[in-house]
Amino acid sequence: MPETETETETEPATRPSARALAYGRIRDDIIGGRFSPGALLSENELAAALGLSRQPVREALLLIAQEGLVEVRPQSGTYVTRIDPDRVREAQFIREAIELTSLAACETPTEEEERMLRALIARQRTASDRDEFYPLDEDFHRALLGLAGHSNAWAAVSAAKGHLDRARYVGMSATRGVQDYVDDHERVVDALAAGDADAAIAALREHLRFVFADLEAVRAEHPELFDGAQPARTGRPGRR
């Protein structure tokens, strides 16, 4: 029986490519610290862990290398790069410029919009660790962009912030608790709901800039995670 038009059109949309799957999983593991800075990544082990062939894993690693999250060394292997504070600052500049400019264009949220933001915060209150909180944090910041009709700008933020996310992820467990970040979000929403755009912008700016304090605290305690450190011992990367 021939395929229907619906079957032909919808099947590819529900099945990500092997390369996209490998890219997402490996990149998430780097950002989340499950593959630590300096670790040697084995294509064979990654392919086995993901249930894929080596080709999509190799292609994914090349894409991740373009972001500067891994380094491919000829005749040696592929290594997770250490955190580069300069790239973190660049990513922070891009994120802050986009998010604060968007927030400045917001009007006082409608009741429906405020309920949506507070529902996101309520979900964040149930997060017990950074793994649970991180995707909810992403949802909140994307929603803030949406208030001013700039949801599509999240793609630009995401493309720039791989290095920033690594620093935020480490700092989130080292210097501040998850609920401290949720408190920040609530202050932003409280100011927006009160019609105080200046206070909302100030609260968001302070929230976004905590990454710098986190970065220096983590760097002092774990210099081996950052550029300029001595090469780490290699070994099998952790698996999810």
C-alpha positions, 0 to 999 in steps of 0.5 A, a space after each residue: 500500500 503506498 504511503 499517505 502524504 501525512 506519513 511521508 511528511 511527518 515521519 522525518 520530523 519525529 526522527 532526529 538524525 544520528 548526527 543530531 542525536 550525537 551532537 546534542 548528547 555529547 554537547 550536553 555532557 560537555 556543558 554539564 561537566 560529565 565530560 570534564 575539561 581536558 578529557 580524551 573522548 573516544 569515538 568508539 566509546 561514544 558510539 557504543 554508549 549512544 548506540 550509533 556508528 562512528 560516522 555520526 559521532 565523528 561528524 558531531 565532534 567536528 561540529 562541536 569543535 567549531 564551537 570551541 568545546 572540543 579540540 581535535 589533535 591529529 595523531 592524538 585524539 579529541 579532547 574537551 577544551 578547558 574553560 576559556 574566560 575570554 569566551 565566557 565574557 564574549 558569550 555573556 556580552 551577547 546574551 546580556 545585550 539581547 536579553 536586556 534589550 528585549 526586556 526594555 521593550 516589554 510592557 507590563 505583562 498581561 494576567 495570562 503572561 504573569 501566570 505563565 511566568 509564575 508557573 515556570 517559577 513554581 516548577 523551578 521551586 521543585 528542582 532539587 539540583 542543577 540537572 533538574 533546574 537547567 532546562 527550566 531556567 532555559 524555559 524562563 529566559 526564553 519566555 522573557 524574550 517572548 514577552 516582547 515578541 523576540 522568541 526567535 532571538 533565543 537561537 542567537 543566544 543559544 548559539 553563543 553561549 556554550 562556553 557560558 553555559 559550562 561556567 554557569 553549570 559549574 558555578 551553579 553547584 559551587 557558589 550558589 544554590 539552585 533556589 538562589 537563581 529562582 529567587 532572582 527570577 522571581 524578583 524580575 517577574 515581581 518588578 515586571 508585574 509592578 510595572 517597574 521596567 527599570 527594576 526588572 532590567 536591574 534584577 535581570 542584569 544582576 542575575 546574568 552577571 553572577 556568572 562572573 563571580 561564580 567563574 572566579 570562585 570556581 577558577 580559584 578552587 579548580 584551576 585545572 578546569 581553565 585554560 592555562 592549566 597543566 594537561 590533565 590525565 586522560 581516561 575513559 569519559 564518563 557516561 550518562 
